[in-house]
Amino acid sequence: MKKKQIYYLFPALVIGAALGSKISGFTQGALLWDNLWQYLKTMLMLLPPVFILIGLFEVWVKQETIRKHLGASHGISAWFWLMLLSATTVGGLYVSLPLGYALYKKGARLRLVYGFLGFSTVCRIPMTFFEASFLGLKFTLIRYAVALPLVIISAIFLEKIVGRQISATKQ
């Protein structure tokens, strides 16, 4: 079996098993099919606008701008801009991962890409309002005070580990 065929085997098996279970009337399989179908519909509605916006980002934002603000000579302000960008990103990791890749391709430093991905899971504005209304503003501020430095530290740490592996692979 060719390598490309193996990548398609597992999704085909899952879809086939879910559809077969749905047709045969197996309750858990029918639930699996319904959840799978709902997930696929969500993805098909969310991803085209995301890819259009990321395409516009790649065309409209110049590589020099990204390198200047998020490149190797970035300052403290780069972390602030990434927090702001990730706070306004809606759609979770569906949007953040392609956007992080676009930032990396345009010349953003690897630690800042990791920081953006971490911030996008911590700093979303809708989640913050929801959390503050149910758990209180004090809890939200404490969570930010703990999570934000940890995201920065882990992004720097990941860059040191993965950066070595990437440079070794390119040689």
C-alpha positions as a printed NumPy array, in Angstrom:
array([[  0.   ,   0.   ,   0.   ],
       [  1.348,   3.4  ,  -0.949],
       [  2.002,   6.028,   1.691],
       [ -0.704,   8.393,   0.372],
       [ -3.302,   5.636,   0.498],
       [ -2.621,   5.005,   4.182],
       [ -3.492,   8.629,   5.021],
       [ -6.947,   8.164,   3.493],
       [ -7.551,   4.723,   4.996],
       [ -8.417,   5.766,   8.567],
       [-10.921,   8.533,   7.663],
       [-12.516,   6.201,   5.112],
       [-12.831,   3.461,   7.74 ],
       [-14.389,   5.866,  10.279],
       [-16.886,   7.234,   7.757],
       [-17.681,   3.725,   6.503],
       [-18.175,   2.354,  10.022],
       [-20.354,   5.315,  11.028],
       [-22.478,   5.06 ,   7.896],
       [-22.755,   1.279,   8.213],
       [-23.824,   1.598,  11.848],
       [-26.394,   4.239,  10.94 ],
       [-27.864,   2.043,   8.202],
       [-27.909,  -1.08 ,  10.384],
       [-29.669,   0.775,  13.207],
       [-26.909,   0.428,  15.816],
       [-27.657,   3.232,  18.294],
       [-24.075,   4.232,  19.111],
       [-23.142,   4.138,  15.45 ],
       [-26.095,   6.342,  14.564],
       [-24.953,   8.84 ,  17.209],
       [-21.419,   8.65 ,  15.813],
       [-22.715,   9.366,  12.3  ],
       [-24.865,  12.279,  13.509],
       [-21.93 ,  13.823,  15.394],
       [-19.577,  13.256,  12.465],
       [-22.04 ,  14.829,  10.026],
       [-22.603,  17.838,  12.334],
       [-18.844,  18.312,  12.685],
       [-18.305,  18.114,   8.922],
       [-21.073,  20.66 ,   8.271],
       [-19.501,  23.034,  10.793],
       [-16.099,  22.622,   9.177],
       [-17.468,  23.174,   5.684],
       [-19.198,  26.379,   6.79 ],
       [-16.247,  27.724,   8.787],
       [-13.189,  26.894,   6.717],
       [-13.933,  28.631,   3.369],
       [-14.276,  32.11 ,   4.95 ],
       [-11.211,  31.419,   7.096],
       [ -9.123,  30.497,   4.072],
       [-10.36 ,  33.544,   2.181],
       [ -9.387,  35.815,   5.083],
       [ -5.99 ,  34.158,   5.425],
       [ -5.466,  34.533,   1.685],
       [ -6.266,  38.231,   1.99 ],
       [ -3.883,  38.443,   4.949],
       [ -1.109,  36.912,   2.856],
       [ -1.752,  39.362,   0.013],
       [ -2.413,  42.554,   1.966],
       [  0.153,  42.295,   4.773],
       [  3.685,  42.719,   3.525],
       [  6.419,  40.338,   4.553],
       [  8.609,  43.264,   5.605],
       [  5.932,  44.404,   8.051],
       [  5.752,  40.991,   9.714],
       [  9.545,  40.684,   9.837],
       [  9.859,  44.183,  11.299],
       [  7.341,  43.648,  14.107],
       [  7.469,  39.869,  14.65 ],
       [ 10.854,  38.85 ,  13.246],
       [ 14.179,  38.077,  14.878],
       [ 14.599,  41.622,  16.224],
       [ 11.196,  41.822,  17.914],
       [ 10.688,  43.549,  21.224],
       [  8.233,  43.274,  24.095],
       [  5.612,  44.983,  21.96 ],
       [  5.453,  41.909,  19.675],
       [  3.945,  39.876,  22.522],
       [  1.357,  42.606,  23.078],
       [  0.403,  42.669,  19.367],
       [  0.093,  38.899,  19.321],
       [ -2.174,  38.99 ,  22.376],
       [ -4.341,  41.594,  20.695],
       [ -4.463,  39.646,  17.426],
       [ -5.293,  36.377,  19.148],
       [ -7.942,  38.003,  21.357],
       [ -9.834,  39.155,  18.293],
       [ -9.521,  35.831,  16.467],
       [-12.817,  33.969,  16.416],
       [-13.049,  30.277,  15.613],
       [-10.458,  28.779,  17.935],
       [ -7.666,  26.699,  16.5  ],
       [ -9.468,  26.301,  13.151],
       [ -8.461,  29.894,  12.492],
       [ -5.345,  30.171,  14.646],
       [ -3.373,  27.315,  13.109],
       [ -3.572,  28.517,   9.486],
       [ -2.978,  32.092,  10.622],
       [  0.041,  31.   ,  12.667],
       [  1.405,  29.221,   9.601],
       [  0.855,  32.35 ,   7.507],
       [  2.735,  34.394,  10.116],
       [  5.595,  31.89 ,  10.081],
       [  5.793,  31.933,   6.271],
       [  5.943,  35.73 ,   6.316],
       [  8.95 ,  35.698,   8.641],
       [  7.576,  35.764,  12.199],
       [  9.904,  34.273,  14.732],
       [  8.983,  30.74 ,  15.798],
       [  8.539,  31.657,  19.47 ],
       [  6.034,  34.332,  18.478],
       [  4.062,  31.857,  16.378],
       [  3.913,  29.503,  19.366],
       [  2.956,  32.447,  21.551],
       [  0.166,  33.379,  19.146],
       [ -1.207,  29.837,  19.271],
       [ -1.033,  29.815,  23.061],
       [ -2.618,  33.242,  23.371],
       [ -5.411,  32.241,  20.997],
       [ -6.442,  29.523,  23.43 ],
       [ -6.226,  31.793,  26.473],
       [ -7.116,  35.351,  25.439],
       [-10.255,  35.184,  23.321],
       [-12.582,  38.094,  24.108],
       [-15.876,  36.123,  24.064],
       [-14.425,  33.467,  26.36 ],
       [-13.11 ,  36.135,  28.724],
       [-16.51 ,  37.822,  29.048],
       [-18.23 ,  34.485,  29.547],
       [-15.696,  33.425,  32.176],
       [-15.833,  36.751,  34.047],
       [-19.627,  36.717,  34.165],
       [-19.822,  33.188,  35.599],
       [-16.638,  32.847,  37.644],
       [-15.968,  36.468,  38.484],
       [-13.535,  39.114,  37.373],
       [-11.043,  38.214,  40.1  ],
       [-10.77 ,  34.64 ,  38.814],
       [-10.33 ,  35.851,  35.23 ],
       [ -7.565,  38.288,  36.193],
       [ -5.757,  35.619,  38.213],
       [ -6.021,  33.194,  35.288],
       [ -4.563,  35.807,  32.939],
       [ -1.778,  36.635,  35.41 ],
       [ -0.807,  32.963,  35.556],
       [ -1.475,  31.87 ,  31.977],
       [  0.118,  34.693,  29.978],
       [  3.637,  34.374,  31.435],
       [  3.402,  30.592,  31.094],
       [  2.496,  30.921,  27.413],
       [  5.502,  33.186,  26.828],
       [  7.879,  30.894,  28.743],
       [  6.63 ,  27.771,  26.973],
       [  6.835,  29.478,  23.554],
       [ 10.473,  30.409,  24.186],
       [ 11.196,  26.893,  25.435],
       [  9.503,  25.289,  22.417],
       [ 11.453,  27.496,  20.036],
       [ 14.7  ,  26.338,  21.607],
       [ 13.73 ,  22.668,  21.243],
       [ 11.994,  22.72 ,  17.868],
       [ 14.233,  25.399,  16.396],
       [ 17.213,  23.099,  16.721],
       [ 15.3  ,  20.294,  15.032],
       [ 14.155,  22.537,  12.165],
       [ 17.665,  23.886,  11.55 ],
       [ 19.077,  20.336,  11.658],
       [ 16.456,  19.193,   9.128],
       [ 17.242,  22.042,   6.718],
       [ 20.959,  21.147,   6.631]])
